[in-house]
Amino acid sequence: MYLKILFDIYIPYICNTSITNINGSIFVTFHTKLNKMKRITISSLILFLVIFLNNVFAFQSTGIPDGVDLAIKSGNASELAKHFNSSIEIAIFDDEDIYSKNQAEQILKTFFSKHSPSDFKVVHEGGQEGAKYFIGDLTTNTGTYRTYFLIKTKNNKPLIHTFRIENEE
């Protein structure tokens, strides 16, 4: 009796199917619907995981060329200069100008010798294909400074075109 109610009312209700033959077709119809539901659920889960993992990895990889963040963190102006454009806008506090790659390296060496870095973290990034900007916090022995730099792609190579260091407010 309970099985008849189950097969006649409940299963057709949740499976959106009709029962014509209790002896065999109900199970075939039910399992077919269940397999479709499983496929949809598994497909949805896989799609969700792909999107989720893509976003996780996108947030982890900042798009900064290899070595730039480490060069800033360690105060290595020579290594950082390898990523400079041939002319670069440098702004340190209120002193701002456009310099050659070699001049910019010397200016940053002077800054890093007076303000020895201990940490650097990117706090924001943005832009579009071909031009990205990064905002970070540079922690030194004299305080924490806000850094901004703009990277543009030139001949398929990302190069720093602007580098700014300001007092953090």
C-alpha positions as CSV (number, residue, x, y, z in Angstrom):
1,M,0.0,0.0,0.0
2,Y,2.7,2.5,1.0
3,L,4.8,1.5,-2.0
4,K,1.8,2.1,-4.3
5,I,1.3,5.6,-2.8
6,L,5.0,6.2,-3.2
7,F,5.1,5.1,-6.8
8,D,1.7,6.6,-7.8
9,I,2.0,10.0,-6.1
10,Y,5.3,11.0,-4.6
11,I,7.9,9.9,-7.2
12,P,6.0,11.2,-10.1
13,Y,5.6,14.5,-8.2
14,I,9.4,15.0,-7.6
15,C,10.5,13.5,-10.9
16,N,7.9,15.3,-13.0
17,T,6.9,12.0,-14.7
18,S,4.0,9.8,-15.0
19,I,3.8,6.1,-14.0
20,T,2.2,3.8,-16.5
21,N,3.7,0.5,-15.4
22,I,4.8,0.0,-11.8
23,N,6.7,-3.2,-12.4
24,G,9.6,-1.9,-14.5
25,S,9.2,1.4,-16.2
26,I,9.1,3.5,-13.0
27,F,12.6,2.6,-12.1
28,V,13.9,3.2,-15.6
29,T,12.1,6.6,-15.8
30,F,13.2,7.5,-12.2
31,H,16.9,6.6,-12.8
32,T,16.9,8.4,-16.2
33,K,15.7,11.5,-14.5
34,L,18.1,11.0,-11.6
35,N,21.0,10.6,-14.0
36,K,20.1,13.8,-15.8
37,M,19.9,15.5,-12.4
38,K,23.2,14.1,-11.4
39,R,24.8,15.2,-14.7
40,I,23.3,18.7,-14.4
41,T,24.5,18.9,-10.8
42,I,28.0,17.7,-11.5
43,S,28.2,19.9,-14.6
44,S,27.1,22.9,-12.5
45,L,29.6,22.0,-9.8
46,I,32.5,21.7,-12.2
47,L,31.6,25.0,-13.8
48,F,31.4,26.7,-10.4
49,L,34.8,25.3,-9.4
50,V,36.4,26.4,-12.7
51,I,35.1,29.9,-12.3
52,F,35.9,30.0,-8.6
53,L,39.5,28.6,-9.0
54,N,40.1,31.0,-11.9
55,N,39.1,33.9,-9.7
56,V,41.3,32.6,-6.9
57,F,44.3,32.3,-9.1
58,A,43.6,35.6,-10.8
59,F,43.7,37.3,-7.4
60,Q,46.9,35.5,-6.5
61,S,48.8,36.4,-9.6
62,T,49.0,40.2,-9.6
63,G,50.3,40.7,-13.1
64,I,53.5,42.4,-11.9
65,P,56.4,41.2,-14.0
66,D,58.6,38.6,-12.2
67,G,61.1,40.2,-9.9
68,V,59.6,43.7,-9.7
69,D,57.8,43.2,-6.3
70,L,60.9,41.4,-4.9
71,A,63.2,44.1,-6.1
72,I,61.1,46.8,-4.4
73,K,60.8,44.7,-1.2
74,S,64.5,44.2,-1.1
75,G,65.4,47.7,-2.2
76,N,67.4,46.5,-5.2
77,A,67.3,49.4,-7.6
78,S,69.5,47.7,-10.2
79,E,67.1,44.7,-10.4
80,L,64.1,47.1,-10.5
81,A,65.8,49.2,-13.3
82,K,65.8,46.1,-15.5
83,H,62.1,46.6,-15.8
84,F,62.2,50.4,-16.6
85,N,61.3,51.9,-19.9
86,S,64.2,53.9,-21.6
87,S,62.7,57.0,-20.1
88,I,60.6,56.9,-16.9
89,E,58.7,59.4,-14.7
90,I,60.0,59.2,-11.2
91,A,58.3,61.0,-8.3
92,I,59.7,60.7,-4.8
93,F,57.7,62.9,-2.4
94,D,57.6,66.3,-4.1
95,D,60.5,65.8,-6.5
96,E,59.1,64.7,-9.9
97,D,60.7,64.5,-13.3
98,I,61.3,62.3,-16.3
99,Y,64.7,60.5,-16.2
100,S,66.7,58.1,-18.3
101,K,66.7,54.5,-17.1
102,N,70.2,54.9,-15.6
103,Q,69.3,58.2,-13.8
104,A,66.2,56.6,-12.4
105,E,68.2,53.7,-11.1
106,Q,70.6,56.1,-9.2
107,I,67.7,58.1,-7.7
108,L,66.1,54.9,-6.4
109,K,69.4,53.6,-5.0
110,T,69.7,56.9,-3.1
111,F,66.1,56.5,-1.8
112,F,66.7,52.9,-0.8
113,S,69.9,53.7,1.0
114,K,68.1,56.3,3.2
115,H,64.9,54.3,3.6
116,S,65.8,50.6,3.8
117,P,62.8,48.5,2.7
118,S,61.6,45.5,4.8
119,D,58.3,44.7,3.1
120,F,56.2,45.5,0.0
121,K,52.6,44.6,-0.6
122,V,50.4,45.4,-3.6
123,V,47.1,46.7,-2.2
124,H,45.4,47.5,-5.5
125,E,45.8,47.1,-9.2
126,G,43.9,48.0,-12.3
127,G,44.1,49.0,-15.9
128,Q,43.5,47.1,-19.1
129,E,45.4,45.0,-21.6
130,G,48.7,46.8,-22.4
131,A,48.7,49.2,-19.4
132,K,48.3,48.3,-15.8
133,Y,48.9,50.3,-12.6
134,F,49.8,49.0,-9.2
135,I,49.4,50.7,-5.8
136,G,51.4,49.2,-2.9
137,D,52.6,49.8,0.6
138,L,56.4,50.0,1.0
139,T,57.5,49.4,4.6
140,T,60.9,50.8,5.4
141,N,63.0,51.6,8.5
142,T,61.8,55.2,8.4
143,G,58.1,54.5,7.8
144,T,55.5,53.2,5.4
145,Y,55.2,54.8,2.0
146,R,52.5,54.5,-0.7
147,T,54.0,53.5,-4.1
148,Y,52.3,53.8,-7.5
149,F,53.7,52.4,-10.7
150,L,52.4,52.1,-14.2
151,I,53.5,49.2,-16.5
152,K,52.9,49.4,-20.2
153,T,53.6,46.7,-22.7
154,K,56.1,47.8,-25.3
155,N,57.2,45.2,-28.0
156,N,55.5,42.5,-26.0
157,K,57.6,43.3,-22.9
158,P,56.1,44.9,-19.8
159,L,58.0,48.0,-18.8
160,I,57.6,50.4,-15.9
161,H,56.9,53.9,-17.3
162,T,56.0,55.7,-14.0
163,F,57.2,55.1,-10.5
164,R,56.0,57.2,-7.5
165,I,56.7,57.1,-3.8
166,E,54.6,59.2,-1.5
167,N,54.1,59.6,2.2
168,E,51.2,57.4,3.3
169,E,48.4,59.5,4.6
